[in-house]
Amino acid sequence: MSEKVLKLGIPTGSLQKATIELFGKAGFSIADSERSFQPHIDDEQIRLICLRAQEMSRYVADGIIDAGITGYDWIMENESDVVEVAKLAYSKATGEPAKWVLAVPDESKVAKPEDLAGGIIATELVNVTKKYFADKSIDVKVEFSWGATEVKARLVDAIVELTETGTSLAANDLRVIDTVITSTTRLIANKKAWQDKFKREKIENIAILLNAAIEARSKVGLKMNVKKSDLEEVLNTLPAEKSPTISSLADSDYVAIEVIIEDKVERSLVPVLKRAGASGIITYPLNKVIH
């Protein structure tokens, strides 16, 4: 009999706040996440452990924890043999993938990776960077950098640094010459744990709920009443790919329409719907959207 507890790692540092918020949207309440490395979650079948994203995949691969959330970049860096259960399209700043980029000072004469032959590269992502240059048959020396890598860009020939928005690179007058690896957040599992029926189902449930919460972040629900004579015009106004729910009302001349739309189109769509004959229009936020 396996222990009916799933040991789940969540990342500390820059991803921690976004991860706690995502779990909240998915229906889980996590307490003491800022004060404890073993915060409490309101599910007695889950035991949380906070670990650095950089080392998460090693602990999962070794079976110290059953599953964890980390970046694809660190799975590759650690060469971890794990099950990649799900991509989780969220990050500390945006919903876009993060990139490790090869960058040089603006004043550098380097224009392409080949120009760095014989040079020194500083990065925290050493193994991935070595493979990147080896695949291009470019001979460089890759040195590990203990953070603040942007500062070292003028001490070495180039750096490989993580960026989401490019703001920090621009602030340090650095120029990107290539992308080394693109990374998204992943839910990963230990291979032995994945074979355990209870743990696998628990991990799959978490993946479904987290992705449902991510999906809901960019959408809103929309309800309205429509006179049957205006129904066709209103339906033609809604985004073509959406399939609304249409329900009868006590007043037989009217129907109720409910649909989920992208939040970015809500403000332009609602006035158009009003002019097309919709009334009693209500928009509301969503916690989870499950396809």
PAZADO-403715 format. One line per field, with one value per atom (N, C-alpha, C): y, z, x; residue in three letters; residue number from 1. Coordinates in steps of 0.1 Angstrom, whole numbers, m for minus. Atoms other than C-alpha are relative to their C-alpha. Example, Ala and Ser with C-alpha at 12.3 -4.5 7.8 and 13.67 -1.06 7.14 Angstrom:
# residues 2
yy = m12	m45	12	m11	m11	11
zz = 0	78	0	0	71	8
xx = 9	123	9	m9	137	m8
type = ALA	ALA	ALA	SER	SER	SER
seq = 1	1	1	2	2	2
***
This chain:
# residues 291
yy = m12	0	12	m13	34	10	m10	63	9	m8	83	15	m14	116	3	m5	134	11	m10	152	9	m9	183	12	m12	209	12	m13	245	9	m8	270	12	m12	296	11	m11	330	6	m8	348	m6	7	322	m3	4	317	7	m7	344	m4	4	336	m14	14	299	m1	0	305	6	m6	328	m10	9	302	m12	11	274	6	m6	298	0	0	302	m14	14	265	m7	5	261	m5	4	254	12	m11	276	m4	2	278	10	m9	293	m1	0	303	m2	3	302	9	m9	332	m2	2	320	m14	14	283	m7	8	259	m12	10	235	6	m7	257	m10	8	243	2	m1	235	m8	5	227	m13	13	192	m10	9	165	m11	10	143	6	m7	169	6	m6	178	9	m9	209	2	m3	216	11	m11	249	m3	3	244	10	m8	265	m7	6	260	m6	5	254	m14	14	222	m9	8	210	m13	12	186	m11	11	168	m7	6	162	m9	8	149	m13	11	127	m11	9	112	m6	6	105	6	m6	128	7	m5	145	m7	7	130	8	m9	160	14	m14	196	9	m10	228	7	m6	241	4	m4	255	m10	9	235	2	m3	253	m8	7	237	m15	15	202	m3	2	205	2	m3	221	m12	11	192	m13	12	166	m10	8	152	m9	10	120	0	m1	129	m1	0	127	15	m14	161	m1	2	161	10	m11	195	12	m13	228	10	m10	257	14	m12	289	12	m11	313	3	m4	332	12	m10	359	14	m13	388	m1	1	376	m15	14	345	m5	4	344	m9	8	319	9	m7	331	m5	4	331	2	m2	326	5	m6	349	2	m3	354	15	m15	391	5	m7	415	14	m14	451	7	m7	476	4	m4	487	m11	12	452	m1	3	443	m13	13	409	1	m1	405	m14	13	367	m9	9	337	m4	4	327	10	m10	360	m2	2	347	m11	11	318	4	m2	316	9	m9	339	m7	4	336	4	m2	333	m2	1	339	m3	3	323	m9	10	304	m13	11	280	m7	5	263	m11	12	229	3	m3	242	10	m9	270	m7	8	246	m8	8	224	9	m9	254	3	m4	264	m13	13	227	m4	3	222	9	m9	252	m1	2	239	13	m13	272	m3	3	268	12	m11	290	m6	4	288	6	m4	288	0	m1	301	2	m2	298	14	m13	331	0	m1	336	12	m11	360	13	m14	397	m2	3	383	12	m11	415	9	m8	433	m5	7	408	1	0	414	8	m8	440	m6	6	417	m12	12	387	4	m3	384	1	0	377	m7	6	365	m8	6	341	2	m5	355	m2	2	348	14	m13	375	m4	1	378	13	m13	415	7	m7	425	13	m13	455	1	m1	446	0	0	439	14	m14	473	10	m9	490	0	2	476	2	m2	486	m12	13	450	m3	3	437	m15	14	403	m4	4	384	m14	13	350	m5	7	329	m14	13	299	m10	10	282	8	m5	291	m9	9	279	4	m2	275	m8	7	263	m14	13	226	m6	9	202	m13	13	172	m10	10	139	m10	11	112	m12	12	81	m11	11	57	5	m5	80	0	m1	83	m14	13	45	m4	2	47	6	m4	49	12	m12	73	13	m11	96	6	m4	97	8	m7	106	13	m13	133	10	m9	148	4	m4	147	9	m9	163	14	m13	191	7	m6	196	5	m4	198	13	m12	224	12	m11	245	6	m5	247	6	m7	255	14	m13	284	9	m8	296	4	m2	293	11	m10	314	14	m13	343	10	m9	357	1	0	352	5	m4	365	m7	5	351	12	m10	371	m5	4	369	12	m11	389	m6	3	388	6	m5	391	m4	2	395	m10	10	365	7	m7	390	6	m5	403	m10	11	369	m2	2	365	11	m11	399	m1	1	394	m12	12	359	3	m4	374	10	m10	400	m7	7	374	m6	6	360	m13	11	334	m14	13	306	m4	3	309	m7	7	286	3	m4	303	m9	7	287	9	m7	298	m6	6	293	8	m7	301	8	m9	328	m1	0	332	7	m8	358	m7	8	337	8	m9	367	1	m2	366	m13	11	342	6	m4	343	m6	5	339	1	0	330	m6	4	327	5	m4	329	6	m7	354	5	m5	368	14	m13	397	12	m12	419	5	m5	420	4	m3	426	14	m14	464	5	m5	467	m8	8	439	4	m3	449	12	m11	483	m5	5	465	m9	9	439	8	m9	466	6	m6	483	m10	11	449	m5	4	445	m7	7	428	9	m8	439	m9	7	429	m6	6	424	0	2	410	m7	7	402	m4	5	382	m7	7	368	m15	15	331	m5	7	309	m11	11	279	m2	4	270	m13	13	233	m4	4	221	m15
zz = 0	0	0	1	m10	10	m9	14	m7	7	6	2	0	5	m12	11	m25	5	m4	m18	m12	11	m41	3	m2	m46	m8	7	m54	1	1	m64	9	m8	m41	m10	9	m54	m9	8	m83	m5	4	m92	11	m11	m57	1	m1	m55	m11	11	m89	1	m2	m80	10	m10	m48	m5	6	m66	m9	9	m93	7	m8	m67	6	m6	m51	m11	11	m85	m3	3	m89	12	m11	m55	12	m12	m31	8	m9	m1	6	m5	8	11	m11	42	3	m5	56	m11	11	22	1	m1	30	12	m13	65	1	m2	60	m13	12	36	m2	2	42	4	m2	39	0	m2	47	m12	11	19	5	m6	26	m7	5	12	7	m8	36	m8	8	7	m7	6	m4	11	m9	15	m9	8	1	5	m4	1	m10	9	m12	m3	4	m32	m11	12	m57	m13	14	m93	m6	6	m102	4	m5	m81	1	m1	m83	m7	8	m111	5	m6	m93	11	m11	m62	m5	6	m84	m6	6	m104	10	m11	m72	8	m8	m57	14	m13	m27	1	1	m38	m12	10	m60	m13	11	m82	3	m3	m86	m12	11	m106	m2	3	m123	m15	14	m156	m9	10	m188	0	1	m187	10	m10	m154	m1	3	m164	m10	10	m194	7	m6	m173	9	m10	m147	m7	7	m174	8	m9	m152	m8	6	m162	8	m7	m151	m11	9	m165	m1	1	m179	m2	0	m170	m7	7	m182	m1	1	m195	8	m8	m172	m5	7	m192	10	m9	m163	4	m5	m150	9	m10	m126	m6	6	m151	m10	11	m180	m2	3	m195	m11	11	m222	4	m3	m223	3	m3	m207	m10	9	m228	7	m4	m220	m13	12	m244	1	1	m256	m2	1	m250	2	m1	m254	3	m2	m245	m14	13	m271	m8	7	m279	m5	5	m286	m15	14	m321	m4	3	m318	m6	7	m342	m1	1	m342	9	m9	m320	m5	5	m343	4	m3	m334	14	m14	m298	1	0	m308	8	m8	m282	12	m11	m258	12	m13	m223	2	m1	m216	15	m14	m181	0	m1	m171	12	m10	m145	m6	8	m172	m7	6	m178	m10	9	m193	m13	12	m217	m9	8	m228	m7	6	m234	m12	11	m255	m12	11	m275	m9	8	m285	m7	5	m290	m13	11	m314	m12	11	m334	m3	2	m332	2	m4	m316	13	m12	m291	9	m10	m260	14	m14	m223	7	m7	m202	15	m15	m166	7	m8	m139	6	m6	m127	12	m12	m92	0	1	m102	m5	5	m113	m13	12	m146	m10	9	m165	3	m4	m146	m6	5	m159	m15	14	m195	m6	4	m197	5	m5	m179	m8	9	m202	m14	14	m239	m3	1	m235	12	m11	m211	m6	3	m213	12	m12	m191	m3	1	m185	m1	1	m196	m4	4	m199	m8	6	m209	m7	5	m218	7	m6	m195	7	m7	m174	m9	10	m204	m6	5	m219	10	m11	m186	2	m1	m187	m13	13	m223	m7	6	m235	m12	13	m270	m1	2	m277	m14	13	m305	m4	3	m302	13	m11	m281	2	m3	m264	2	m3	m251	5	m4	m246	10	m11	m214	5	m7	m199	13	m13	m165	m2	2	m162	14	m12	m137	m4	3	m135	11	m9	m118	0	m1	m105	m7	9	m128	9	m8	m99	6	m5	m84	m11	11	m118	m2	1	m117	11	m11	m84	m3	5	m91	8	m8	m62	m4	3	m69	m14	13	m106	m2	1	m103	7	m8	m77	m9	8	m100	m12	11	m130	4	m4	m110	2	m2	m100	m13	13	m136	m7	6	m148	7	m7	m121	m2	2	m126	m14	14	m164	m2	0	m159	5	m6	m137	m9	10	m163	m11	12	m191	4	m5	m170	1	m3	m164	m11	11	m199	m5	5	m202	11	m9	m187	m5	4	m187	m3	5	m205	0	0	m199	m5	5	m216	m3	5	m224	m14	14	m261	m4	6	m278	m12	11	m302	m14	13	m331	m2	2	m324	2	m4	m317	m11	11	m352	0	0	m351	12	m12	m316	m2	3	m325	m10	10	m355	5	m6	m333	9	m9	m310	m8	8	m320	m6	8	m347	6	m5	m328	12	m13	m297	m3	1	m292	13	m13	m267	4	m5	m245	0	1	m252	8	m9	m226	m1	0	m225	12	m12	m202	2	m3	m185	m11	11	m211	m13	12	m243	m11	10	m264	1	m3	m249	3	m4	m245	8	m6	m223	m7	6	m238	10	m9	m219	m9	8	m235	8	m5	m225	m11	10	m243	6	m4	m242	7	m8	m216	m8	8	m241	m10	9	m264	7	m7	m237	m2	0	m237	m13	13	m274	m4	4	m277	7	m8	m249	m6	6	m265	m14	13	m299	3	m4	m282	4	m4	m266	m11	12	m299	m9	8	m315	7	m7	m289	13	m13	m259	11	m12	m225	12	m12	m189	m1	3	m199	13	m12	m171	m5	2	m173	14	m13	m145	m2	1	m138	2	m1	m140	8	m7	m117	m8	8	m140	m12	13	m176	m4	4	m184	m13	14	m220	0
xx = 9	0	9	m8	14	m6	5	12	m9	10	m19	2	m4	0	8	m8	14	9	m10	46	3	0	44	9	m8	71	m5	3	63	12	m12	89	1	m2	103	5	m6	116	m10	8	102	m14	13	75	m9	7	63	m14	13	36	m10	9	22	m5	4	21	m11	10	2	m13	13	m23	m7	6	m28	m7	6	m35	m13	12	m60	m11	10	m78	m5	4	m78	m8	9	m96	7	m8	m67	3	m5	m59	13	m14	m22	3	m3	m12	15	m14	23	10	m9	39	12	m11	61	9	m7	72	5	m4	76	4	m4	93	m9	10	64	m13	13	33	m12	12	m1	m10	10	m26	m12	13	m63	m4	3	m60	9	m9	m48	7	m8	m36	11	m11	m11	9	m10	21	9	m8	38	14	m14	75	5	m5	90	15	m14	122	3	m4	142	m4	3	130	12	m12	166	3	m3	168	m12	12	132	1	0	137	9	m9	166	m7	7	145	m12	11	116	6	m6	139	5	m6	155	m11	11	120	m1	1	126	m14	14	93	m7	7	66	m2	3	59	4	m4	68	m2	2	65	14	m13	96	0	m1	108	6	m6	116	15	m14	150	8	m7	159	0	1	147	12	m10	171	14	m13	199	5	m4	198	m1	1	192	m8	8	164	m9	9	146	m13	13	111	m12	12	75	m4	6	64	m15	15	27	m7	7	16	8	m6	27	m10	8	15	4	m3	14	m2	1	20	15	m14	51	m2	1	60	m5	3	54	m11	9	34	m4	4	17	9	m8	44	12	m12	73	12	m12	105	11	m11	137	14	m14	174	6	m5	191	15	m14	226	1	0	234	14	m13	264	m3	2	269	m3	4	255	13	m12	290	9	m8	303	m1	0	313	m6	6	298	m14	13	269	m7	6	263	8	m7	272	14	m13	301	11	m10	318	6	m4	322	10	m10	346	12	m12	374	m3	3	355	m5	5	341	m15	15	303	m3	5	288	m15	14	255	m2	4	236	m4	5	224	12	m13	258	m2	1	249	m8	7	223	8	m8	246	12	m11	275	m6	6	251	m3	4	239	13	m12	275	6	m5	285	m7	8	256	4	m4	269	15	m14	305	8	m7	316	7	m8	344	1	0	338	2	m1	344	m12	12	312	2	m2	315	m13	12	289	0	2	275	m9	9	261	m8	9	234	6	m4	236	8	m8	248	1	m1	240	12	m11	267	13	m12	293	2	m1	285	12	m11	313	13	m12	338	4	m3	334	m5	4	325	m15	15	288	m6	7	262	m12	13	232	m8	8	205	m15	14	168	m7	8	143	m14	14	106	m4	4	102	11	m11	137	4	m2	135	14	m13	166	11	m11	187	1	0	177	6	m5	184	15	m14	219	7	m6	225	6	m4	227	m9	6	218	m1	2	203	4	m4	219	m5	6	202	m8	7	178	6	m6	194	m10	11	163	m13	13	126	m6	4	111	m14	13	76	0	1	66	m6	5	60	m4	3	43	6	m7	66	m2	2	64	11	m9	87	m5	5	85	m6	6	78	m13	13	52	m11	9	36	m7	5	31	m10	9	12	m13	13	m25	m5	4	m33	7	m9	m4	m2	2	m9	m14	13	m46	0	m1	m38	7	m8	m12	m8	8	m35	m11	11	m63	6	m6	m39	3	m3	m29	m12	13	m65	m5	5	m74	9	m9	m43	m1	2	m47	m14	13	m84	1	m2	m74	8	m8	m48	m9	9	m74	m10	10	m99	6	m5	m75	m2	2	m80	m14	14	m117	m10	11	m150	m12	13	m185	m9	9	m212	m14	14	m249	m8	9	m277	m14	13	m314	m2	2	m324	m14	13	m358	2	m1	m363	2	m1	m367	14	m13	m332	11	m9	m316	11	m9	m300	11	m9	m284	10	m9	m270	10	m9	m256	11	m10	m239	10	m9	m223	11	m9	m207	11	m11	m173	m4	5	m178	3	m4	m159	m7	6	m180	m14	13	m210	m8	7	m234	m11	11	m259	m12	13	m295	m10	10	m322	m13	13	m359	m2	4	m373	m15	15	m407	m7	6	m414	3	m2	m418	6	m6	m407	15	m14	m372	7	m9	m343	12	m12	m312	12	m13	m277	11	m12	m246	12	m12	m211	12	m13	m175	8	m8	m153	13	m13	m118	m2	3	m117	5	m5	m98	m10	10	m128	m13	12	m154	m4	4	m153	m5	5	m157	m13	11	m183	m13	12	m207	m9	8	m218	m7	6	m223	m12	11	m245	m12	11	m265	m8	6	m271	m8	7	m281	m13	13	m309	1	m1	m294	m3	3	m305	4	m3	m297	14	m13	m261	9	m9	m238	13	m13	m201	5	m5	m184	13	m13	m149	m2	0	m141	11	m11	m121	7	m5	m117	m8	7	m125	6	m4	m123	m6	5	m125	m3
type = MET	MET	MET	SER	SER	SER	GLU	GLU	GLU	LYS	LYS	LYS	VAL	VAL	VAL	LEU	LEU	LEU	LYS	LYS	LYS	LEU	LEU	LEU	GLY	GLY	GLY	ILE	ILE	ILE	PRO	PRO	PRO	THR	THR	THR	GLY	GLY	GLY	SER	SER	SER	LEU	LEU	LEU	GLN	GLN	GLN	LYS	LYS	LYS	ALA	ALA	ALA	THR	THR	THR	ILE	ILE	ILE	GLU	GLU	GLU	LEU	LEU	LEU	PHE	PHE	PHE	GLY	GLY	GLY	LYS	LYS	LYS	ALA	ALA	ALA	GLY	GLY	GLY	PHE	PHE	PHE	SER	SER	SER	ILE	ILE	ILE	ALA	ALA	ALA	ASP	ASP	ASP	SER	SER	SER	GLU	GLU	GLU	ARG	ARG	ARG	SER	SER	SER	PHE	PHE	PHE	GLN	GLN	GLN	PRO	PRO	PRO	HIS	HIS	HIS	ILE	ILE	ILE	ASP	ASP	ASP	ASP	ASP	ASP	GLU	GLU	GLU	GLN	GLN	GLN	ILE	ILE	ILE	ARG	ARG	ARG	LEU	LEU	LEU	ILE	ILE	ILE	CYS	CYS	CYS	LEU	LEU	LEU	ARG	ARG	ARG	ALA	ALA	ALA	GLN	GLN	GLN	GLU	GLU	GLU	MET	MET	MET	SER	SER	SER	ARG	ARG	ARG	TYR	TYR	TYR	VAL	VAL	VAL	ALA	ALA	ALA	ASP	ASP	ASP	GLY	GLY	GLY	ILE	ILE	ILE	ILE	ILE	ILE	ASP	ASP	ASP	ALA	ALA	ALA	GLY	GLY	GLY	ILE	ILE	ILE	THR	THR	THR	GLY	GLY	GLY	TYR	TYR	TYR	ASP	ASP	ASP	TRP	TRP	TRP	ILE	ILE	ILE	MET	MET	MET	GLU	GLU	GLU	ASN	ASN	ASN	GLU	GLU	GLU	SER	SER	SER	ASP	ASP	ASP	VAL	VAL	VAL	VAL	VAL	VAL	GLU	GLU	GLU	VAL	VAL	VAL	ALA	ALA	ALA	LYS	LYS	LYS	LEU	LEU	LEU	ALA	ALA	ALA	TYR	TYR	TYR	SER	SER	SER	LYS	LYS	LYS	ALA	ALA	ALA	THR	THR	THR	GLY	GLY	GLY	GLU	GLU	GLU	PRO	PRO	PRO	ALA	ALA	ALA	LYS	LYS	LYS	TRP	TRP	TRP	VAL	VAL	VAL	LEU	LEU	LEU	ALA	ALA	ALA	VAL	VAL	VAL	PRO	PRO	PRO	ASP	ASP	ASP	GLU	GLU	GLU	SER	SER	SER	LYS	LYS	LYS	VAL	VAL	VAL	ALA	ALA	ALA	LYS	LYS	LYS	PRO	PRO	PRO	GLU	GLU	GLU	ASP	ASP	ASP	LEU	LEU	LEU	ALA	ALA	ALA	GLY	GLY	GLY	GLY	GLY	GLY	ILE	ILE	ILE	ILE	ILE	ILE	ALA	ALA	ALA	THR	THR	THR	GLU	GLU	GLU	LEU	LEU	LEU	VAL	VAL	VAL	ASN	ASN	ASN	VAL	VAL	VAL	THR	THR	THR	LYS	LYS	LYS	LYS	LYS	LYS	TYR	TYR	TYR	PHE	PHE	PHE	ALA	ALA	ALA	ASP	ASP	ASP	LYS	LYS	LYS	SER	SER	SER	ILE	ILE	ILE	ASP	ASP	ASP	VAL	VAL	VAL	LYS	LYS	LYS	VAL	VAL	VAL	GLU	GLU	GLU	PHE	PHE	PHE	SER	SER	SER	TRP	TRP	TRP	GLY	GLY	GLY	ALA	ALA	ALA	THR	THR	THR	GLU	GLU	GLU	VAL	VAL	VAL	LYS	LYS	LYS	ALA	ALA	ALA	ARG	ARG	ARG	LEU	LEU	LEU	VAL	VAL	VAL	ASP	ASP	ASP	ALA	ALA	ALA	ILE	ILE	ILE	VAL	VAL	VAL	GLU	GLU	GLU	LEU	LEU	LEU	THR	THR	THR	GLU	GLU	GLU	THR	THR	THR	GLY	GLY	GLY	THR	THR	THR	SER	SER	SER	LEU	LEU	LEU	ALA	ALA	ALA	ALA	ALA	ALA	ASN	ASN	ASN	ASP	ASP	ASP	LEU	LEU	LEU	ARG	ARG	ARG	VAL	VAL	VAL	ILE	ILE	ILE	ASP	ASP	ASP	THR	THR	THR	VAL	VAL	VAL	ILE	ILE	ILE	THR	THR	THR	SER	SER	SER	THR	THR	THR	THR	THR	THR	ARG	ARG	ARG	LEU	LEU	LEU	ILE	ILE	ILE	ALA	ALA	ALA	ASN	ASN	ASN	LYS	LYS	LYS	LYS	LYS	LYS	ALA	ALA	ALA	TRP	TRP	TRP	GLN	GLN	GLN	ASP	ASP	ASP	LYS	LYS	LYS	PHE	PHE	PHE	LYS	LYS	LYS	ARG	ARG	ARG	GLU	GLU	GLU	LYS	LYS	LYS	ILE	ILE	ILE	GLU	GLU	GLU	ASN	ASN	ASN	ILE	ILE	ILE	ALA	ALA	ALA	ILE	ILE	ILE	LEU	LEU	LEU	LEU	LEU	LEU	ASN	ASN	ASN	ALA	ALA	ALA	ALA	ALA	ALA	ILE	ILE	ILE	GLU	GLU	GLU	ALA	ALA	ALA	ARG	ARG	ARG	SER	SER	SER	LYS	LYS	LYS	VAL	VAL	VAL	GLY	GLY	GLY	LEU	LEU	LEU	LYS	LYS	LYS	MET	MET	MET	ASN	ASN	ASN	VAL	VAL	VAL	LYS	LYS	LYS	LYS	LYS	LYS	SER	SER	SER	ASP	ASP	ASP	LEU	LEU	LEU	GLU	GLU	GLU	GLU	GLU	GLU	VAL	VAL	VAL	LEU	LEU	LEU	ASN	ASN	ASN	THR	THR	THR	LEU	LEU	LEU	PRO	PRO	PRO	ALA	ALA	ALA	GLU	GLU	GLU	LYS	LYS	LYS	SER	SER	SER	PRO	PRO	PRO	THR	THR	THR	ILE	ILE	ILE	SER	SER	SER	SER	SER	SER	LEU	LEU	LEU	ALA	ALA	ALA	ASP	ASP	ASP	SER	SER	SER	ASP	ASP	ASP	TYR	TYR	TYR	VAL	VAL	VAL	ALA	ALA	ALA	ILE	ILE	ILE	GLU	GLU	GLU	VAL	VAL	VAL	ILE	ILE	ILE	ILE	ILE	ILE	GLU	GLU	GLU	ASP	ASP	ASP	LYS	LYS	LYS	VAL	VAL	VAL	GLU	GLU	GLU	ARG	ARG	ARG	SER	SER	SER	LEU	LEU	LEU	VAL	VAL	VAL	PRO	PRO	PRO	VAL	VAL	VAL	LEU	LEU	LEU	LYS	LYS	LYS	ARG	ARG	ARG	ALA	ALA	ALA	GLY	GLY	GLY	ALA	ALA	ALA	SER	SER	SER	GLY	GLY	GLY	ILE	ILE	ILE	ILE	ILE	ILE	THR	THR	THR	TYR	TYR	TYR	PRO	PRO	PRO	LEU	LEU	LEU	ASN	ASN	ASN	LYS	LYS	LYS	VAL	VAL	VAL	ILE	ILE	ILE	HIS	HIS	HIS
seq = 1	1	1	2	2	2	3	3	3	4	4	4	5	5	5	6	6	6	7	7	7	8	8	8	9	9	9	10	10	10	11	11	11	12	12	12	13	13	13	14	14	14	15	15	15	16	16	16	17	17	17	18	18	18	19	19	19	20	20	20	21	21	21	22	22	22	23	23	23	24	24	24	25	25	25	26	26	26	27	27	27	28	28	28	29	29	29	30	30	30	31	31	31	32	32	32	33	33	33	34	34	34	35	35	35	36	36	36	37	37	37	38	38	38	39	39	39	40	40	40	41	41	41	42	42	42	43	43	43	44	44	44	45	45	45	46	46	46	47	47	47	48	48	48	49	49	49	50	50	50	51	51	51	52	52	52	53	53	53	54	54	54	55	55	55	56	56	56	57	57	57	58	58	58	59	59	59	60	60	60	61	61	61	62	62	62	63	63	63	64	64	64	65	65	65	66	66	66	67	67	67	68	68	68	69	69	69	70	70	70	71	71	71	72	72	72	73	73	73	74	74	74	75	75	75	76	76	76	77	77	77	78	78	78	79	79	79	80	80	80	81	81	81	82	82	82	83	83	83	84	84	84	85	85	85	86	86	86	87	87	87	88	88	88	89	89	89	90	90	90	91	91	91	92	92	92	93	93	93	94	94	94	95	95	95	96	96	96	97	97	97	98	98	98	99	99	99	100	100	100	101	101	101	102	102	102	103	103	103	104	104	104	105	105	105	106	106	106	107	107	107	108	108	108	109	109	109	110	110	110	111	111	111	112	112	112	113	113	113	114	114	114	115	115	115	116	116	116	117	117	117	118	118	118	119	119	119	120	120	120	121	121	121	122	122	122	123	123	123	124	124	124	125	125	125	126	126	126	127	127	127	128	128	128	129	129	129	130	130	130	131	131	131	132	132	132	133	133	133	134	134	134	135	135	135	136	136	136	137	137	137	138	138	138	139	139	139	140	140	140	141	141	141	142	142	142	143	143	143	144	144	144	145	145	145	146	146	146	147	147	147	148	148	148	149	149	149	150	150	150	151	151	151	152	152	152	153	153	153	154	154	154	155	155	155	156	156	156	157	157	157	158	158	158	159	159	159	160	160	160	161	161	161	162	162	162	163	163	163	164	164	164	165	165	165	166	166	166	167	167	167	168	168	168	169	169	169	170	170	170	171	171	171	172	172	172	173	173	173	174	174	174	175	175	175	176	176	176	177	177	177	178	178	178	179	179	179	180	180	180	181	181	181	182	182	182	183	183	183	184	184	184	185	185	185	186	186	186	187	187	187	188	188	188	189	189	189	190	190	190	191	191	191	192	192	192	193	193	193	194	194	194	195	195	195	196	196	196	197	197	197	198	198	198	199	199	199	200	200	200	201	201	201	202	202	202	203	203	203	204	204	204	205	205	205	206	206	206	207	207	207	208	208	208	209	209	209	210	210	210	211	211	211	212	212	212	213	213	213	214	214	214	215	215	215	216	216	216	217	217	217	218	218	218	219	219	219	220	220	220	221	221	221	222	222	222	223	223	223	224	224	224	225	225	225	226	226	226	227	227	227	228	228	228	229	229	229	230	230	230	231	231	231	232	232	232	233	233	233	234	234	234	235	235	235	236	236	236	237	237	237	238	238	238	239	239	239	240	240	240	241	241	241	242	242	242	243	243	243	244	244	244	245	245	245	246	246	246	247	247	247	248	248	248	249	249	249	250	250	250	251	251	251	252	252	252	253	253	253	254	254	254	255	255	255	256	256	256	257	257	257	258	258	258	259	259	259	260	260	260	261	261	261	262	262	262	263	263	263	264	264	264	265	265	265	266	266	266	267	267	267	268	268	268	269	269	269	270	270	270	271	271	271	272	272	272	273	273	273	274	274	274	275	275	275	276	276	276	277	277	277	278	278	278	279	279	279	280	280	280	281	281	281	282	282	282	283	283	283	284	284	284	285	285	285	286	286	286	287	287	287	288	288	288	289	289	289	290	290	290	291	291	291
***
